[in-house]
Amino acid sequence: MSADTDATERDTRLAFMREALAMAEEAYLNEEVPVGCVFVHNGKIAGRGRNETNISKNGTRHAELVAIDRMLNEEGSSAFSLEDFASTDLYVTVEPCIMCASALRQVGVRRVFYGCRNERFGGCEGVVEVGKAEGLDGKAYEAEGGYYRDEAVLMLRKFYVRENSTAPQPRKKANRVLKTEDLGSLD
């Protein structure tokens, strides 16, 4: 690849990542963890998603899974099929978690480009490399991070600094007692 082709390809990737950042901003404005993504097929956005875990009260409604679900199940839309993922790239603001990384492998996505690493739950490099791991079901894929990393991190920091009104109220632990009688011998 020539230097011009490399620059053009990088510019294209950054443009799609800006679209993912716009979805993350939409999540933030709706009091969701600000993660957004776009799936790109044949140079065009085929699907968009943002976290919807708070609004749906469903912990599996991560941006990637929301987009996949909509791409495959929108009423009246048969334009995108499971086989199309083999030539589809994902642009997501935060490294996919292990659950999402596994789903991406199952649908057979071609490549993943992400903003910042997910040090606690990352499925591309933060914790485990699900996309490249041998012996797993599905199609292996390459993942590359660092696209608008600082912007993605800043958005996450803004979210976690503010009060999350949709978070469950923590239960007080002062009156809890550790029950051990049903455990048997600890020897």
Disulfide bonds with the S-S distance in Angstrom:
none
